Amino acid sequence: MKLILKKVVKGLGEVGDVVDVKAGYARNYLIPQGLSYAASSANLKKLQEERDRLDGELRRNHLEAGRRATQLEGMSLSFQVLAAEDGKLFGSVSTLDLVERLNNQTLDFEIDRSMIQLDESFKMIGDFKLPVRLHEEIVVEIDVQIEQQEN
């Protein structure tokens, strides 16, 4: 019996996969548990339309991320902060500071904290690379300069 999976079934397939199983397994387990539905021609057509729609949406998202990446390329941020003689900051430059500064730039989109790929805040004076993930496949690095504040 051919079925379309609604949910991941271990050892059988992923969401949207068309699988061929024994009729008893389908009638007694997969369909009653809400894990699948019959692979009729109408359902297969509906599944293909949904996949086409998702492919188009993914393509648009990728193109939009590429457009946004061109706005961020070559951008640099500079911070003037208080620091000790050894270059250690009194405090830190956090993801929130970076997002705020990026959103104050002339961009036609908002940078979200989740886009910033930073393990921990900057705590030293120096030049750093800040990775910004705009899409699964598109990451832009922004130059960040942290300098001693003049008194």
Z-matrix of the N, CA and C atoms (Angstrom, degrees):
N
C 1 1.449
C 2 1.527 1 108.15
N 3 1.311 2 117.12 1 132.74
C 4 1.465 3 121.83 2 179.87
C 5 1.521 4 109.63 3 -91.69
N 6 1.358 5 114.02 4 132.85
C 7 1.457 6 121.57 5 179.97
C 8 1.522 7 109.68 6 -133.08
N 9 1.336 8 115.52 7 158.68
C 10 1.455 9 122.65 8 171.93
C 11 1.524 10 106.25 9 -110.70
N 12 1.321 11 116.66 10 126.01
C 13 1.470 12 120.56 11 -177.57
C 14 1.523 13 111.21 12 -78.28
N 15 1.343 14 115.40 13 132.55
C 16 1.461 15 122.57 14 175.39
C 17 1.518 16 110.90 15 -89.53
N 18 1.330 17 116.04 16 -28.62
C 19 1.462 18 122.77 17 -178.08
C 20 1.525 19 108.48 18 -135.16
N 21 1.321 20 115.84 19 164.83
C 22 1.460 21 120.76 20 176.94
C 23 1.522 22 108.66 21 -68.88
N 24 1.334 23 116.47 22 130.22
C 25 1.454 24 122.26 23 176.09
C 26 1.526 25 106.17 24 -119.32
N 27 1.329 26 115.42 25 115.30
C 28 1.457 27 120.48 26 -176.69
C 29 1.529 28 110.47 27 -57.21
N 30 1.320 29 115.41 28 130.33
C 31 1.451 30 121.39 29 179.34
C 32 1.521 31 114.39 30 81.02
N 33 1.341 32 117.21 31 -1.64
C 34 1.462 33 119.77 32 -177.89
C 35 1.527 34 112.15 33 -120.72
N 36 1.338 35 117.30 34 -49.54
C 37 1.461 36 118.42 35 179.74
C 38 1.514 37 113.43 36 168.71
N 39 1.327 38 113.39 37 -179.00
C 40 1.459 39 123.46 38 -178.51
C 41 1.534 40 110.41 39 -99.12
N 42 1.321 41 115.86 40 173.38
C 43 1.463 42 121.90 41 177.20
C 44 1.529 43 109.46 42 -59.75
N 45 1.325 44 116.76 43 131.36
C 46 1.459 45 122.39 44 178.24
C 47 1.514 46 114.53 45 88.14
N 48 1.325 47 118.28 46 -7.56
C 49 1.465 48 120.60 47 178.14
C 50 1.528 49 110.41 48 -70.46
N 51 1.310 50 115.71 49 142.54
C 52 1.464 51 121.50 50 173.43
C 53 1.518 52 106.05 51 -96.66
N 54 1.333 53 116.40 52 119.22
C 55 1.463 54 121.17 53 -176.04
C 56 1.524 55 109.90 54 -121.71
N 57 1.319 56 115.13 55 156.09
C 58 1.465 57 121.82 56 177.97
C 59 1.527 58 107.17 57 -113.95
N 60 1.332 59 116.82 58 114.94
C 61 1.465 60 121.98 59 -178.24
C 62 1.522 61 109.90 60 -128.52
N 63 1.314 62 115.20 61 168.00
C 64 1.463 63 119.70 62 176.68
C 65 1.525 64 109.33 63 -68.84
N 66 1.324 65 115.71 64 146.71
C 67 1.462 66 121.57 65 -175.66
C 68 1.528 67 112.38 66 -58.24
N 69 1.332 68 117.96 67 -40.56
C 70 1.457 69 120.84 68 -179.87
C 71 1.520 70 112.42 69 -63.53
N 72 1.328 71 117.38 70 -41.66
C 73 1.464 72 122.21 71 178.50
C 74 1.528 73 109.65 72 -62.94
N 75 1.327 74 116.20 73 -39.77
C 76 1.460 75 120.65 74 179.02
C 77 1.526 76 111.13 75 -68.06
N 78 1.345 77 116.99 76 -50.76
C 79 1.469 78 121.45 77 -176.26
C 80 1.522 79 113.28 78 -68.59
N 81 1.341 80 116.39 79 -37.88
C 82 1.460 81 119.81 80 -172.86
C 83 1.530 82 114.80 81 -92.34
N 84 1.330 83 117.20 82 -20.43
C 85 1.459 84 117.61 83 -176.05
C 86 1.529 85 113.36 84 -128.85
N 87 1.325 86 117.38 85 -60.83
C 88 1.464 87 120.32 86 -171.08
C 89 1.530 88 113.61 87 -63.06
N 90 1.306 89 117.48 88 -48.42
C 91 1.471 90 120.36 89 -177.72
C 92 1.532 91 111.14 90 -71.91
N 93 1.369 92 120.94 91 -48.39
C 94 1.466 93 119.89 92 179.55
C 95 1.534 94 114.03 93 -61.87
N 96 1.339 95 117.27 94 -31.45
C 97 1.461 96 120.56 95 179.74
C 98 1.530 97 112.14 96 -79.65
N 99 1.320 98 117.29 97 -3.51
C 100 1.464 99 121.24 98 179.74
C 101 1.519 100 112.50 99 74.83
N 102 1.328 101 117.36 100 22.78
C 103 1.453 102 121.62 101 -178.40
C 104 1.527 103 112.94 102 -88.90
N 105 1.345 104 116.42 103 -17.40
C 106 1.455 105 119.21 104 -177.70
C 107 1.519 106 110.31 105 -156.50
N 108 1.336 107 114.57 106 172.83
C 109 1.462 108 121.35 107 172.96
C 110 1.522 109 108.18 108 -145.16
N 111 1.313 110 115.75 109 164.31
C 112 1.468 111 121.41 110 -174.40
C 113 1.523 112 111.42 111 -61.82
N 114 1.324 113 115.82 112 142.12
C 115 1.463 114 122.07 113 -180.00
C 116 1.526 115 110.15 114 -92.28
N 117 1.337 116 115.90 115 60.79
C 118 1.465 117 120.22 116 176.96
C 119 1.524 118 108.89 117 -73.85
N 120 1.312 119 116.41 118 167.26
C 121 1.471 120 119.32 119 -178.67
C 122 1.531 121 110.89 120 -62.04
N 123 1.334 122 117.49 121 -37.30
C 124 1.466 123 120.74 122 178.54
C 125 1.530 124 110.36 123 -65.81
N 126 1.340 125 117.01 124 -42.79
C 127 1.466 126 120.40 125 179.61
C 128 1.522 127 111.45 126 -67.99
N 129 1.337 128 117.44 127 -37.00
C 130 1.466 129 120.55 128 177.36
C 131 1.529 130 110.84 129 -65.55
N 132 1.342 131 116.18 130 -38.70
C 133 1.462 132 120.39 131 177.89
C 134 1.530 133 109.72 132 -65.28
N 135 1.321 134 115.92 133 -43.96
C 136 1.467 135 121.25 134 178.59
C 137 1.533 136 110.65 135 -61.50
N 138 1.338 137 117.05 136 -41.47
C 139 1.460 138 122.15 137 178.37
C 140 1.525 139 110.43 138 -62.69
N 141 1.329 140 117.38 139 -43.17
C 142 1.466 141 120.77 140 179.83
C 143 1.527 142 110.86 141 -65.39
N 144 1.322 143 117.31 142 -39.82
C 145 1.467 144 120.90 143 177.59
C 146 1.524 145 110.50 144 -62.62
N 147 1.328 146 116.68 145 -41.40
C 148 1.465 147 121.36 146 178.80
C 149 1.529 148 110.50 147 -64.63
N 150 1.340 149 117.08 148 -42.75
C 151 1.474 150 120.48 149 178.03
C 152 1.526 151 111.02 150 -63.46
N 153 1.336 152 116.92 151 -40.96
C 154 1.467 153 120.60 152 178.35
C 155 1.525 154 110.70 153 -63.16
N 156 1.339 155 116.43 154 -41.92
C 157 1.458 156 120.97 155 179.22
C 158 1.528 157 110.26 156 -63.20
N 159 1.341 158 116.56 157 -44.07
C 160 1.467 159 120.62 158 179.66
C 161 1.523 160 111.36 159 -65.87
N 162 1.336 161 117.22 160 -39.47
C 163 1.463 162 120.41 161 177.43
C 164 1.527 163 110.79 162 -61.51
N 165 1.321 164 116.53 163 -43.01
C 166 1.465 165 120.95 164 177.76
C 167 1.518 166 111.38 165 -63.03
N 168 1.313 167 116.73 166 -41.79
C 169 1.463 168 121.50 167 179.29
C 170 1.532 169 110.50 168 -65.34
N 171 1.327 170 117.12 169 -42.80
C 172 1.467 171 120.66 170 177.68
C 173 1.523 172 111.23 171 -62.89
N 174 1.314 173 117.00 172 -40.62
C 175 1.454 174 121.57 173 178.33
C 176 1.532 175 110.72 174 -63.28
N 177 1.340 176 116.59 175 -44.17
C 178 1.470 177 120.60 176 178.62
C 179 1.522 178 110.82 177 -63.27
N 180 1.347 179 117.16 178 -42.81
C 181 1.462 180 120.64 179 179.13
C 182 1.525 181 111.24 180 -62.15
N 183 1.329 182 116.67 181 -40.09
C 184 1.461 183 120.71 182 179.09
C 185 1.529 184 110.94 183 -65.04
N 186 1.330 185 117.22 184 -44.35
C 187 1.465 186 121.03 185 178.65
C 188 1.527 187 111.31 186 -64.15
N 189 1.331 188 116.98 187 -40.30
C 190 1.466 189 121.00 188 178.57
C 191 1.520 190 110.42 189 -64.64
N 192 1.326 191 117.73 190 -41.58
C 193 1.463 192 121.14 191 178.05
C 194 1.527 193 110.64 192 -63.87
N 195 1.318 194 117.36 193 -38.01
C 196 1.459 195 120.88 194 176.66
C 197 1.516 196 111.61 195 -63.94
N 198 1.321 197 116.30 196 -40.07
C 199 1.470 198 120.54 197 177.83
C 200 1.524 199 110.30 198 -64.12
N 201 1.332 200 116.16 199 -42.52
C 202 1.465 201 120.39 200 178.89
C 203 1.524 202 111.37 201 -66.03
N 204 1.323 203 116.35 202 -35.49
C 205 1.468 204 120.58 203 179.80
C 206 1.520 205 111.01 204 -61.90
N 207 1.341 206 117.43 205 -36.63
C 208 1.462 207 119.69 206 179.12
C 209 1.523 208 111.45 207 -64.62
N 210 1.338 209 117.56 208 -29.77
C 211 1.465 210 120.71 209 177.30
C 212 1.526 211 111.59 210 -71.90
N 213 1.323 212 116.48 211 -33.16
C 214 1.464 213 120.45 212 -176.82
C 215 1.528 214 113.51 213 -86.62
N 216 1.335 215 117.91 214 -23.18
C 217 1.460 216 120.92 215 -177.35
C 218 1.519 217 110.48 216 -61.14
N 219 1.320 218 114.82 217 135.25
C 220 1.459 219 120.72 218 179.10
C 221 1.516 220 113.76 219 80.70
N 222 1.316 221 118.34 220 -2.11
C 223 1.454 222 121.69 221 -179.60
C 224 1.523 223 109.71 222 -76.97
N 225 1.319 224 116.17 223 145.81
C 226 1.458 225 119.82 224 174.96
C 227 1.519 226 108.94 225 -137.76
N 228 1.308 227 115.38 226 150.83
C 229 1.462 228 122.53 227 179.23
C 230 1.525 229 108.16 228 -119.26
N 231 1.321 230 115.42 229 143.79
C 232 1.455 231 119.84 230 178.86
C 233 1.527 232 108.83 231 -128.86
N 234 1.317 233 115.71 232 134.46
C 235 1.458 234 121.63 233 179.33
C 236 1.519 235 109.00 234 -123.68
N 237 1.319 236 116.94 235 133.51
C 238 1.459 237 124.05 236 173.42
C 239 1.527 238 106.15 237 -105.07
N 240 1.342 239 116.73 238 113.80
C 241 1.467 240 120.33 239 -174.76
C 242 1.523 241 110.38 240 -133.27
N 243 1.326 242 114.98 241 159.83
C 244 1.463 243 120.73 242 175.25
C 245 1.520 244 108.90 243 -77.21
N 246 1.338 245 115.13 244 135.46
C 247 1.459 246 119.22 245 -179.20
C 248 1.519 247 109.95 246 -146.95
N 249 1.319 248 115.39 247 158.15
C 250 1.460 249 121.99 248 177.28
C 251 1.529 250 109.02 249 -76.56
N 252 1.326 251 116.00 250 172.34
C 253 1.465 252 121.59 251 179.81
C 254 1.528 253 112.18 252 -59.52
N 255 1.328 254 117.33 253 -33.36
C 256 1.465 255 120.49 254 -178.28
C 257 1.531 256 113.22 255 -81.00
N 258 1.331 257 118.04 256 2.31
C 259 1.456 258 122.21 257 176.97
C 260 1.510 259 114.80 258 93.47
N 261 1.324 260 117.32 259 -1.40
C 262 1.457 261 120.88 260 179.02
C 263 1.534 262 109.13 261 -79.40
N 264 1.324 263 115.51 262 132.60
C 265 1.471 264 120.64 263 -177.20
C 266 1.523 265 111.60 264 -75.02
N 267 1.329 266 115.25 265 147.90
C 268 1.458 267 121.12 266 168.72
C 269 1.530 268 105.46 267 -85.48
N 270 1.298 269 116.35 268 89.22
C 271 1.458 270 122.16 269 -172.83
C 272 1.514 271 108.31 270 109.63
N 273 1.331 272 117.15 271 -144.86
C 274 1.460 273 120.44 272 179.96
C 275 1.524 274 109.58 273 -161.78
N 276 1.310 275 115.23 274 166.42
C 277 1.463 276 121.92 275 170.93
C 278 1.524 277 104.97 276 -103.06
N 279 1.327 278 115.77 277 108.13
C 280 1.462 279 121.65 278 -172.26
C 281 1.520 280 112.12 279 -94.77
N 282 1.303 281 114.59 280 173.74
C 283 1.466 282 122.00 281 176.43
C 284 1.527 283 110.24 282 -57.87
N 285 1.317 284 116.50 283 -39.65
C 286 1.463 285 120.65 284 179.34
C 287 1.526 286 111.14 285 -61.94
N 288 1.352 287 117.29 286 -42.37
C 289 1.468 288 121.16 287 177.28
C 290 1.527 289 110.98 288 -61.84
N 291 1.332 290 115.39 289 -42.95
C 292 1.462 291 120.49 290 -178.86
C 293 1.530 292 111.44 291 -65.13
N 294 1.333 293 116.54 292 -43.94
C 295 1.472 294 120.83 293 179.32
C 296 1.522 295 110.19 294 -63.08
N 297 1.314 296 116.41 295 -43.26
C 298 1.468 297 120.44 296 -179.89
C 299 1.530 298 110.62 297 -61.18
N 300 1.327 299 116.47 298 -45.29
C 301 1.464 300 120.73 299 -179.49
C 302 1.534 301 110.57 300 -66.30
N 303 1.329 302 117.97 301 -40.43
C 304 1.465 303 120.79 302 178.58
C 305 1.523 304 111.41 303 -64.83
N 306 1.320 305 117.02 304 -39.35
C 307 1.462 306 120.23 305 -179.25
C 308 1.518 307 112.60 306 -73.23
N 309 1.341 308 117.21 307 -15.13
C 310 1.459 309 120.43 308 174.59
C 311 1.525 310 112.05 309 -83.32
N 312 1.319 311 117.16 310 -8.36
C 313 1.469 312 121.85 311 176.36
C 314 1.526 313 108.51 312 -74.90
N 315 1.308 314 116.51 313 169.49
C 316 1.466 315 120.21 314 -179.53
C 317 1.531 316 109.85 315 -86.61
N 318 1.310 317 115.96 316 72.52
C 319 1.459 318 122.61 317 176.81
C 320 1.517 319 108.52 318 -107.53
N 321 1.324 320 116.77 319 150.97
C 322 1.462 321 119.16 320 177.80
C 323 1.529 322 111.46 321 -97.10
N 324 1.335 323 116.38 322 21.68
C 325 1.463 324 121.98 323 176.79
C 326 1.521 325 108.44 324 -149.46
N 327 1.319 326 115.84 325 163.90
C 328 1.465 327 122.16 326 -179.59
C 329 1.520 328 109.97 327 -97.54
N 330 1.312 329 116.14 328 138.33
C 331 1.452 330 121.77 329 172.46
C 332 1.524 331 107.04 330 -90.24
N 333 1.324 332 116.61 331 132.07
C 334 1.455 333 122.96 332 179.78
C 335 1.531 334 108.74 333 -102.31
N 336 1.318 335 117.65 334 151.19
C 337 1.472 336 120.90 335 179.97
C 338 1.524 337 112.20 336 -57.46
N 339 1.328 338 116.57 337 -32.52
C 340 1.464 339 119.61 338 -178.85
C 341 1.527 340 112.55 339 -68.43
N 342 1.317 341 117.52 340 -17.40
C 343 1.464 342 120.96 341 178.93
C 344 1.529 343 111.97 342 -77.38
N 345 1.326 344 116.57 343 -23.97
C 346 1.461 345 121.30 344 -177.65
C 347 1.525 346 108.73 345 -78.24
N 348 1.321 347 116.68 346 121.73
C 349 1.460 348 122.87 347 -177.95
C 350 1.527 349 109.11 348 -100.94
N 351 1.319 350 115.97 349 74.43
C 352 1.456 351 121.89 350 -176.01
C 353 1.518 352 108.63 351 -124.97
N 354 1.338 353 116.60 352 124.17
C 355 1.463 354 120.62 353 -178.77
C 356 1.523 355 111.85 354 -69.24
N 357 1.331 356 116.33 355 -43.23
C 358 1.460 357 119.97 356 177.93
C 359 1.516 358 109.07 357 -149.33
N 360 1.315 359 116.14 358 162.75
C 361 1.457 360 121.91 359 -178.32
C 362 1.525 361 110.84 360 -62.07
N 363 1.336 362 115.83 361 156.78
C 364 1.461 363 120.80 362 174.89
C 365 1.526 364 108.55 363 -76.45
N 366 1.337 365 117.40 364 128.51
C 367 1.463 366 121.17 365 -175.78
C 368 1.519 367 112.76 366 -125.68
N 369 1.344 368 116.18 367 7.56
C 370 1.457 369 121.12 368 -179.42
C 371 1.525 370 109.56 369 -133.61
N 372 1.324 371 115.88 370 156.81
C 373 1.455 372 121.20 371 172.88
C 374 1.526 373 107.23 372 -73.83
N 375 1.318 374 116.61 373 142.36
C 376 1.454 375 119.79 374 177.57
C 377 1.510 376 112.30 375 155.45
N 378 1.330 377 114.65 376 -173.66
C 379 1.462 378 122.53 377 177.81
C 380 1.523 379 107.66 378 -107.93
N 381 1.323 380 115.66 379 132.74
C 382 1.457 381 121.08 380 -175.60
C 383 1.517 382 110.04 381 -134.12
N 384 1.322 383 116.11 382 161.43
C 385 1.465 384 123.22 383 172.37
C 386 1.519 385 107.34 384 -106.77
N 387 1.321 386 116.57 385 130.39
C 388 1.458 387 122.47 386 179.78
C 389 1.521 388 109.31 387 -111.12
N 390 1.339 389 117.87 388 108.99
C 391 1.465 390 119.35 389 177.76
C 392 1.533 391 111.46 390 -78.40
N 393 1.336 392 115.23 391 130.72
C 394 1.462 393 122.01 392 177.67
C 395 1.527 394 107.15 393 -119.98
N 396 1.336 395 116.47 394 116.82
C 397 1.466 396 121.54 395 -178.15
C 398 1.530 397 108.69 396 -92.24
N 399 1.333 398 114.80 397 112.17
C 400 1.459 399 121.49 398 179.91
C 401 1.522 400 112.09 399 -93.95
N 402 1.323 401 115.69 400 -20.92
C 403 1.462 402 122.94 401 -177.63
C 404 1.520 403 106.01 402 -159.42
N 405 1.312 404 117.67 403 163.76
C 406 1.462 405 120.53 404 178.95
C 407 1.524 406 112.25 405 -51.48
N 408 1.327 407 116.59 406 -36.26
C 409 1.453 408 121.82 407 -175.13
C 410 1.526 409 114.05 408 -104.61
N 411 1.332 410 118.19 409 -5.05
C 412 1.465 411 120.65 410 -174.27
C 413 1.524 412 110.12 411 -120.62
N 414 1.333 413 114.58 412 113.76
C 415 1.458 414 122.11 413 176.88
C 416 1.520 415 107.72 414 -125.85
N 417 1.335 416 116.45 415 129.15
C 418 1.457 417 122.03 416 178.74
C 419 1.525 418 107.99 417 -111.96
N 420 1.332 419 116.70 418 137.20
C 421 1.460 420 120.48 419 177.06
C 422 1.522 421 109.22 420 -101.43
N 423 1.331 422 114.89 421 129.43
C 424 1.454 423 122.12 422 179.10
C 425 1.521 424 107.53 423 -110.27
N 426 1.332 425 116.35 424 137.14
C 427 1.463 426 121.28 425 177.70
C 428 1.521 427 109.13 426 -77.95
N 429 1.334 428 115.81 427 132.05
C 430 1.461 429 121.49 428 177.38
C 431 1.519 430 108.09 429 -123.43
N 432 1.339 431 116.05 430 123.26
C 433 1.460 432 121.58 431 176.50
C 434 1.519 433 107.72 432 -109.66
N 435 1.319 434 115.33 433 125.47
C 436 1.462 435 121.01 434 176.37
C 437 1.522 436 106.39 435 -113.66
N 438 1.326 437 115.70 436 119.80
C 439 1.456 438 121.31 437 -174.44
C 440 1.510 439 111.10 438 -122.79
N 441 1.333 440 115.19 439 158.08
C 442 1.459 441 123.25 440 177.59
C 443 1.531 442 108.38 441 -67.70
N 444 1.307 443 116.58 442 131.73
C 445 1.464 444 120.90 443 177.40
C 446 1.526 445 109.03 444 -75.21
N 447 1.315 446 115.32 445 133.36
C 448 1.476 447 121.06 446 177.76
C 449 1.514 448 108.68 447 -77.80
N 450 1.313 449 116.95 448 134.80
C 451 1.483 450 120.48 449 179.74
C 452 1.491 451 111.40 450 -90.11
